[in-house]
Amino acid sequence: MDELKEKIYNAQAAGDIAALYVLEASAHEVFDDETLMAYYANILDLALERMTNALENLERLDMNEVQDFATLRALYEYAIEHYSAGSTHDASALFEVIGGLSKDEPFNEAMKMHRAACDAKIPFDDFIDEYVDMKATQESGSFYINEFKKCIETTGEAK
């Protein structure tokens, strides 16, 4: 356990979100729920810091860069957490920001669908059941929902 704590400390000190995700399974085996919540809060803090730096420097994140990938994953999970908790306004804003922050066009398009669902106030469970092709998403191996059964109509246009 001390070795794991040292690896986590080193990853945190280096701001290495990707390394923290690599250590995630080990953390689940060792830590209690409260410690795990702090673990994920630290990942989110690092991701928010990287997002702020990218926005301030007018940079976009590249999915092919491991830290950028891990940052987008953490921010996406945060947005999904808001959406599933019913905070559609906050989730919509997060999906807009992270979609615009990424250089990856398929990711950006998927975030537009997420945002449209939030803006239409579609409950998260209904979004999953009615709009998401979960089997295709799982088969794609993506960390985000990227396959959809149908478009979400907004202001008369399909997103």
Rosetta constraint file for C-alpha pairs under 8 A:
AtomPair CA 1 CA 5 HARMONIC 6.22 0.50
AtomPair CA 1 CA 30 HARMONIC 7.08 0.50
AtomPair CA 2 CA 6 HARMONIC 6.14 0.50
AtomPair CA 3 CA 7 HARMONIC 6.28 0.50
AtomPair CA 4 CA 8 HARMONIC 6.15 0.50
AtomPair CA 4 CA 23 HARMONIC 7.89 0.50
AtomPair CA 4 CA 26 HARMONIC 7.59 0.50
AtomPair CA 4 CA 27 HARMONIC 7.66 0.50
AtomPair CA 5 CA 9 HARMONIC 6.00 0.50
AtomPair CA 6 CA 10 HARMONIC 6.10 0.50
AtomPair CA 7 CA 11 HARMONIC 6.14 0.50
AtomPair CA 8 CA 12 HARMONIC 6.05 0.50
AtomPair CA 8 CA 20 HARMONIC 6.45 0.50
AtomPair CA 8 CA 23 HARMONIC 7.32 0.50
AtomPair CA 9 CA 13 HARMONIC 6.03 0.50
AtomPair CA 10 CA 14 HARMONIC 6.13 0.50
AtomPair CA 11 CA 15 HARMONIC 6.02 0.50
AtomPair CA 11 CA 16 HARMONIC 4.95 0.50
AtomPair CA 11 CA 17 HARMONIC 7.21 0.50
AtomPair CA 11 CA 19 HARMONIC 5.99 0.50
AtomPair CA 11 CA 20 HARMONIC 6.24 0.50
AtomPair CA 12 CA 16 HARMONIC 6.10 0.50
AtomPair CA 12 CA 17 HARMONIC 7.52 0.50
AtomPair CA 12 CA 20 HARMONIC 7.47 0.50
AtomPair CA 12 CA 42 HARMONIC 7.72 0.50
AtomPair CA 15 CA 46 HARMONIC 6.28 0.50
AtomPair CA 16 CA 20 HARMONIC 6.56 0.50
AtomPair CA 16 CA 67 HARMONIC 6.94 0.50
AtomPair CA 17 CA 21 HARMONIC 6.37 0.50
AtomPair CA 17 CA 43 HARMONIC 6.06 0.50
AtomPair CA 17 CA 46 HARMONIC 6.90 0.50
AtomPair CA 17 CA 47 HARMONIC 7.30 0.50
AtomPair CA 17 CA 67 HARMONIC 6.31 0.50
AtomPair CA 17 CA 70 HARMONIC 5.88 0.50
AtomPair CA 17 CA 71 HARMONIC 6.74 0.50
AtomPair CA 18 CA 22 HARMONIC 6.31 0.50
AtomPair CA 18 CA 66 HARMONIC 6.46 0.50
AtomPair CA 18 CA 67 HARMONIC 5.73 0.50
AtomPair CA 18 CA 69 HARMONIC 7.97 0.50
AtomPair CA 18 CA 70 HARMONIC 5.24 0.50
AtomPair CA 18 CA 71 HARMONIC 7.98 0.50
AtomPair CA 19 CA 23 HARMONIC 6.27 0.50
AtomPair CA 20 CA 24 HARMONIC 6.17 0.50
AtomPair CA 20 CA 43 HARMONIC 7.18 0.50
AtomPair CA 21 CA 70 HARMONIC 7.63 0.50
AtomPair CA 23 CA 27 HARMONIC 6.21 0.50
AtomPair CA 24 CA 28 HARMONIC 6.30 0.50
AtomPair CA 25 CA 29 HARMONIC 6.54 0.50
AtomPair CA 26 CA 30 HARMONIC 6.46 0.50
AtomPair CA 27 CA 31 HARMONIC 5.59 0.50
AtomPair CA 27 CA 36 HARMONIC 7.15 0.50
AtomPair CA 28 CA 32 HARMONIC 7.73 0.50
AtomPair CA 28 CA 36 HARMONIC 7.05 0.50
AtomPair CA 31 CA 35 HARMONIC 5.75 0.50
AtomPair CA 31 CA 36 HARMONIC 6.05 0.50
AtomPair CA 32 CA 36 HARMONIC 6.20 0.50
AtomPair CA 33 CA 37 HARMONIC 6.16 0.50
AtomPair CA 34 CA 38 HARMONIC 6.46 0.50
AtomPair CA 35 CA 39 HARMONIC 6.14 0.50
AtomPair CA 36 CA 40 HARMONIC 6.26 0.50
AtomPair CA 37 CA 41 HARMONIC 6.07 0.50
AtomPair CA 38 CA 42 HARMONIC 6.14 0.50
AtomPair CA 39 CA 43 HARMONIC 6.54 0.50
AtomPair CA 40 CA 44 HARMONIC 6.20 0.50
AtomPair CA 41 CA 45 HARMONIC 6.11 0.50
AtomPair CA 42 CA 46 HARMONIC 6.24 0.50
AtomPair CA 43 CA 47 HARMONIC 6.19 0.50
AtomPair CA 43 CA 74 HARMONIC 6.92 0.50
AtomPair CA 44 CA 48 HARMONIC 6.03 0.50
AtomPair CA 44 CA 74 HARMONIC 5.98 0.50
AtomPair CA 44 CA 75 HARMONIC 6.96 0.50
AtomPair CA 44 CA 78 HARMONIC 7.52 0.50
AtomPair CA 45 CA 49 HARMONIC 6.17 0.50
AtomPair CA 46 CA 50 HARMONIC 6.24 0.50
AtomPair CA 46 CA 71 HARMONIC 7.91 0.50
AtomPair CA 47 CA 51 HARMONIC 6.06 0.50
AtomPair CA 47 CA 70 HARMONIC 7.97 0.50
AtomPair CA 47 CA 71 HARMONIC 4.87 0.50
AtomPair CA 47 CA 72 HARMONIC 7.59 0.50
AtomPair CA 47 CA 74 HARMONIC 6.29 0.50
AtomPair CA 47 CA 75 HARMONIC 6.52 0.50
AtomPair CA 48 CA 52 HARMONIC 6.08 0.50
AtomPair CA 48 CA 75 HARMONIC 7.34 0.50
AtomPair CA 49 CA 53 HARMONIC 6.22 0.50
AtomPair CA 50 CA 54 HARMONIC 6.12 0.50
AtomPair CA 50 CA 71 HARMONIC 7.13 0.50
AtomPair CA 51 CA 55 HARMONIC 6.13 0.50
AtomPair CA 51 CA 71 HARMONIC 7.59 0.50
AtomPair CA 51 CA 101 HARMONIC 7.89 0.50
AtomPair CA 52 CA 56 HARMONIC 6.05 0.50
AtomPair CA 53 CA 57 HARMONIC 6.08 0.50
AtomPair CA 54 CA 58 HARMONIC 5.85 0.50
AtomPair CA 54 CA 59 HARMONIC 4.77 0.50
AtomPair CA 54 CA 60 HARMONIC 6.44 0.50
AtomPair CA 54 CA 61 HARMONIC 7.52 0.50
AtomPair CA 54 CA 101 HARMONIC 7.81 0.50
AtomPair CA 55 CA 59 HARMONIC 6.16 0.50
AtomPair CA 55 CA 60 HARMONIC 7.78 0.50
AtomPair CA 55 CA 101 HARMONIC 7.58 0.50
AtomPair CA 59 CA 101 HARMONIC 7.53 0.50
AtomPair CA 60 CA 100 HARMONIC 7.77 0.50
AtomPair CA 60 CA 101 HARMONIC 4.93 0.50
AtomPair CA 60 CA 102 HARMONIC 5.35 0.50
AtomPair CA 60 CA 103 HARMONIC 5.82 0.50
AtomPair CA 61 CA 65 HARMONIC 7.89 0.50
AtomPair CA 61 CA 68 HARMONIC 5.32 0.50
AtomPair CA 61 CA 69 HARMONIC 7.66 0.50
AtomPair CA 61 CA 72 HARMONIC 7.86 0.50
AtomPair CA 61 CA 101 HARMONIC 5.93 0.50
AtomPair CA 61 CA 102 HARMONIC 4.70 0.50
AtomPair CA 61 CA 103 HARMONIC 5.82 0.50
AtomPair CA 62 CA 68 HARMONIC 5.73 0.50
AtomPair CA 62 CA 69 HARMONIC 6.87 0.50
AtomPair CA 62 CA 102 HARMONIC 6.19 0.50
AtomPair CA 62 CA 103 HARMONIC 5.47 0.50
AtomPair CA 62 CA 104 HARMONIC 6.75 0.50
AtomPair CA 63 CA 68 HARMONIC 5.90 0.50
AtomPair CA 63 CA 69 HARMONIC 4.63 0.50
AtomPair CA 63 CA 72 HARMONIC 7.96 0.50
AtomPair CA 63 CA 102 HARMONIC 7.36 0.50
AtomPair CA 63 CA 103 HARMONIC 7.32 0.50
AtomPair CA 63 CA 104 HARMONIC 6.45 0.50
AtomPair CA 64 CA 68 HARMONIC 7.59 0.50
AtomPair CA 64 CA 69 HARMONIC 6.78 0.50
AtomPair CA 65 CA 69 HARMONIC 6.05 0.50
AtomPair CA 66 CA 70 HARMONIC 6.16 0.50
AtomPair CA 67 CA 71 HARMONIC 6.00 0.50
AtomPair CA 68 CA 72 HARMONIC 6.15 0.50
AtomPair CA 69 CA 73 HARMONIC 6.16 0.50
AtomPair CA 70 CA 74 HARMONIC 6.19 0.50
AtomPair CA 71 CA 75 HARMONIC 6.21 0.50
AtomPair CA 72 CA 76 HARMONIC 5.91 0.50
AtomPair CA 72 CA 98 HARMONIC 6.88 0.50
AtomPair CA 72 CA 102 HARMONIC 7.69 0.50
AtomPair CA 73 CA 77 HARMONIC 6.14 0.50
AtomPair CA 73 CA 143 HARMONIC 6.72 0.50
AtomPair CA 73 CA 144 HARMONIC 7.61 0.50
AtomPair CA 74 CA 78 HARMONIC 6.25 0.50
AtomPair CA 75 CA 79 HARMONIC 6.24 0.50
AtomPair CA 75 CA 94 HARMONIC 7.80 0.50
AtomPair CA 75 CA 98 HARMONIC 7.11 0.50
AtomPair CA 76 CA 80 HARMONIC 6.14 0.50
AtomPair CA 76 CA 94 HARMONIC 7.94 0.50
AtomPair CA 76 CA 95 HARMONIC 7.34 0.50
AtomPair CA 76 CA 98 HARMONIC 7.36 0.50
AtomPair CA 76 CA 144 HARMONIC 7.29 0.50
AtomPair CA 77 CA 81 HARMONIC 6.06 0.50
AtomPair CA 78 CA 82 HARMONIC 6.44 0.50
AtomPair CA 79 CA 83 HARMONIC 6.23 0.50
AtomPair CA 79 CA 90 HARMONIC 7.68 0.50
AtomPair CA 79 CA 91 HARMONIC 4.91 0.50
AtomPair CA 79 CA 92 HARMONIC 7.85 0.50
AtomPair CA 79 CA 94 HARMONIC 5.67 0.50
AtomPair CA 79 CA 95 HARMONIC 6.48 0.50
AtomPair CA 80 CA 84 HARMONIC 5.94 0.50
AtomPair CA 80 CA 91 HARMONIC 6.86 0.50
AtomPair CA 81 CA 85 HARMONIC 6.15 0.50
AtomPair CA 82 CA 86 HARMONIC 6.43 0.50
AtomPair CA 82 CA 87 HARMONIC 5.09 0.50
AtomPair CA 82 CA 88 HARMONIC 6.89 0.50
AtomPair CA 82 CA 90 HARMONIC 6.67 0.50
AtomPair CA 82 CA 91 HARMONIC 5.31 0.50
AtomPair CA 83 CA 87 HARMONIC 5.30 0.50
AtomPair CA 83 CA 88 HARMONIC 5.23 0.50
AtomPair CA 83 CA 90 HARMONIC 7.75 0.50
AtomPair CA 83 CA 91 HARMONIC 5.21 0.50
AtomPair CA 83 CA 92 HARMONIC 7.97 0.50
AtomPair CA 83 CA 118 HARMONIC 7.23 0.50
AtomPair CA 83 CA 124 HARMONIC 6.21 0.50
AtomPair CA 84 CA 123 HARMONIC 7.74 0.50
AtomPair CA 84 CA 124 HARMONIC 5.25 0.50
AtomPair CA 84 CA 125 HARMONIC 7.57 0.50
AtomPair CA 86 CA 123 HARMONIC 7.05 0.50
AtomPair CA 86 CA 124 HARMONIC 7.34 0.50
AtomPair CA 87 CA 91 HARMONIC 6.12 0.50
AtomPair CA 88 CA 92 HARMONIC 5.85 0.50
AtomPair CA 88 CA 118 HARMONIC 4.84 0.50
AtomPair CA 88 CA 119 HARMONIC 6.95 0.50
AtomPair CA 88 CA 121 HARMONIC 6.51 0.50
AtomPair CA 89 CA 93 HARMONIC 6.41 0.50
AtomPair CA 89 CA 118 HARMONIC 6.76 0.50
AtomPair CA 89 CA 119 HARMONIC 7.08 0.50
AtomPair CA 90 CA 94 HARMONIC 6.27 0.50
AtomPair CA 91 CA 95 HARMONIC 6.09 0.50
AtomPair CA 91 CA 115 HARMONIC 7.41 0.50
AtomPair CA 91 CA 118 HARMONIC 6.85 0.50
AtomPair CA 92 CA 96 HARMONIC 6.17 0.50
AtomPair CA 92 CA 114 HARMONIC 7.33 0.50
AtomPair CA 92 CA 115 HARMONIC 4.66 0.50
AtomPair CA 92 CA 116 HARMONIC 7.66 0.50
AtomPair CA 92 CA 118 HARMONIC 5.44 0.50
AtomPair CA 92 CA 119 HARMONIC 6.48 0.50
AtomPair CA 93 CA 97 HARMONIC 6.26 0.50
AtomPair CA 93 CA 115 HARMONIC 7.61 0.50
AtomPair CA 94 CA 98 HARMONIC 6.10 0.50
AtomPair CA 95 CA 99 HARMONIC 5.82 0.50
AtomPair CA 95 CA 111 HARMONIC 5.41 0.50
AtomPair CA 95 CA 112 HARMONIC 7.23 0.50
AtomPair CA 95 CA 114 HARMONIC 6.71 0.50
AtomPair CA 95 CA 115 HARMONIC 5.69 0.50
AtomPair CA 96 CA 100 HARMONIC 6.19 0.50
AtomPair CA 96 CA 111 HARMONIC 6.82 0.50
AtomPair CA 96 CA 112 HARMONIC 7.06 0.50
AtomPair CA 96 CA 115 HARMONIC 6.58 0.50
AtomPair CA 97 CA 101 HARMONIC 5.99 0.50
AtomPair CA 98 CA 102 HARMONIC 6.30 0.50
AtomPair CA 98 CA 108 HARMONIC 7.88 0.50
AtomPair CA 98 CA 111 HARMONIC 7.66 0.50
AtomPair CA 99 CA 107 HARMONIC 6.69 0.50
AtomPair CA 99 CA 108 HARMONIC 4.36 0.50
AtomPair CA 99 CA 109 HARMONIC 7.53 0.50
AtomPair CA 99 CA 111 HARMONIC 5.40 0.50
AtomPair CA 99 CA 112 HARMONIC 7.21 0.50
AtomPair CA 100 CA 108 HARMONIC 6.67 0.50
AtomPair CA 102 CA 107 HARMONIC 7.36 0.50
AtomPair CA 102 CA 108 HARMONIC 6.73 0.50
AtomPair CA 103 CA 108 HARMONIC 7.80 0.50
AtomPair CA 104 CA 108 HARMONIC 6.24 0.50
AtomPair CA 105 CA 109 HARMONIC 6.14 0.50
AtomPair CA 106 CA 110 HARMONIC 6.21 0.50
AtomPair CA 106 CA 146 HARMONIC 7.61 0.50
AtomPair CA 107 CA 111 HARMONIC 6.19 0.50
AtomPair CA 107 CA 144 HARMONIC 7.96 0.50
AtomPair CA 107 CA 146 HARMONIC 7.23 0.50
AtomPair CA 108 CA 112 HARMONIC 6.39 0.50
AtomPair CA 109 CA 113 HARMONIC 6.65 0.50
AtomPair CA 110 CA 114 HARMONIC 6.42 0.50
AtomPair CA 110 CA 145 HARMONIC 6.97 0.50
AtomPair CA 110 CA 146 HARMONIC 5.37 0.50
AtomPair CA 110 CA 147 HARMONIC 7.82 0.50
AtomPair CA 111 CA 115 HARMONIC 6.01 0.50
AtomPair CA 112 CA 116 HARMONIC 6.01 0.50
AtomPair CA 112 CA 159 HARMONIC 6.86 0.50
AtomPair CA 113 CA 117 HARMONIC 6.24 0.50
AtomPair CA 113 CA 151 HARMONIC 7.42 0.50
AtomPair CA 113 CA 152 HARMONIC 6.88 0.50
AtomPair CA 113 CA 159 HARMONIC 6.37 0.50
AtomPair CA 114 CA 118 HARMONIC 6.38 0.50
AtomPair CA 115 CA 119 HARMONIC 6.03 0.50
AtomPair CA 116 CA 120 HARMONIC 6.01 0.50
AtomPair CA 116 CA 152 HARMONIC 6.42 0.50
AtomPair CA 116 CA 153 HARMONIC 7.85 0.50
AtomPair CA 116 CA 154 HARMONIC 6.87 0.50
AtomPair CA 116 CA 159 HARMONIC 7.21 0.50
AtomPair CA 117 CA 121 HARMONIC 6.21 0.50
AtomPair CA 117 CA 122 HARMONIC 5.32 0.50
AtomPair CA 117 CA 123 HARMONIC 8.00 0.50
AtomPair CA 117 CA 127 HARMONIC 6.79 0.50
AtomPair CA 117 CA 152 HARMONIC 6.61 0.50
AtomPair CA 118 CA 122 HARMONIC 5.99 0.50
AtomPair CA 118 CA 123 HARMONIC 7.77 0.50
AtomPair CA 120 CA 154 HARMONIC 7.22 0.50
AtomPair CA 122 CA 126 HARMONIC 6.43 0.50
AtomPair CA 122 CA 127 HARMONIC 6.15 0.50
AtomPair CA 123 CA 127 HARMONIC 6.19 0.50
AtomPair CA 124 CA 128 HARMONIC 6.28 0.50
AtomPair CA 125 CA 129 HARMONIC 6.08 0.50
AtomPair CA 126 CA 130 HARMONIC 5.58 0.50
AtomPair CA 126 CA 131 HARMONIC 7.56 0.50
AtomPair CA 127 CA 131 HARMONIC 5.23 0.50
AtomPair CA 127 CA 132 HARMONIC 6.46 0.50
AtomPair CA 128 CA 132 HARMONIC 4.93 0.50
AtomPair CA 128 CA 133 HARMONIC 7.88 0.50
AtomPair CA 128 CA 134 HARMONIC 7.57 0.50
AtomPair CA 130 CA 149 HARMONIC 7.34 0.50
AtomPair CA 131 CA 148 HARMONIC 5.47 0.50
AtomPair CA 131 CA 149 HARMONIC 5.08 0.50
AtomPair CA 131 CA 150 HARMONIC 5.53 0.50
AtomPair CA 131 CA 151 HARMONIC 7.18 0.50
AtomPair CA 131 CA 152 HARMONIC 7.76 0.50
AtomPair CA 132 CA 145 HARMONIC 7.30 0.50
AtomPair CA 132 CA 147 HARMONIC 6.14 0.50
AtomPair CA 132 CA 148 HARMONIC 4.33 0.50
AtomPair CA 132 CA 149 HARMONIC 5.60 0.50
AtomPair CA 132 CA 150 HARMONIC 7.75 0.50
AtomPair CA 133 CA 137 HARMONIC 6.20 0.50
AtomPair CA 133 CA 147 HARMONIC 5.24 0.50
AtomPair CA 133 CA 148 HARMONIC 4.72 0.50
AtomPair CA 133 CA 149 HARMONIC 5.29 0.50
AtomPair CA 134 CA 138 HARMONIC 6.03 0.50
AtomPair CA 134 CA 145 HARMONIC 7.56 0.50
AtomPair CA 134 CA 147 HARMONIC 7.06 0.50
AtomPair CA 134 CA 148 HARMONIC 7.85 0.50
AtomPair CA 135 CA 139 HARMONIC 6.14 0.50
AtomPair CA 136 CA 140 HARMONIC 6.10 0.50
AtomPair CA 136 CA 147 HARMONIC 5.99 0.50
AtomPair CA 137 CA 141 HARMONIC 6.87 0.50
AtomPair CA 137 CA 142 HARMONIC 6.70 0.50
AtomPair CA 137 CA 144 HARMONIC 7.77 0.50
AtomPair CA 137 CA 145 HARMONIC 5.82 0.50
AtomPair CA 137 CA 146 HARMONIC 5.68 0.50
AtomPair CA 137 CA 147 HARMONIC 5.16 0.50
AtomPair CA 138 CA 142 HARMONIC 6.95 0.50
AtomPair CA 142 CA 146 HARMONIC 7.31 0.50
AtomPair CA 151 CA 158 HARMONIC 5.80 0.50
AtomPair CA 151 CA 159 HARMONIC 6.17 0.50
AtomPair CA 152 CA 158 HARMONIC 5.93 0.50
AtomPair CA 152 CA 159 HARMONIC 6.15 0.50
AtomPair CA 153 CA 157 HARMONIC 5.70 0.50
AtomPair CA 153 CA 158 HARMONIC 4.78 0.50
AtomPair CA 153 CA 159 HARMONIC 6.64 0.50
AtomPair CA 154 CA 158 HARMONIC 6.39 0.50
AtomPair CA 154 CA 159 HARMONIC 7.15 0.50
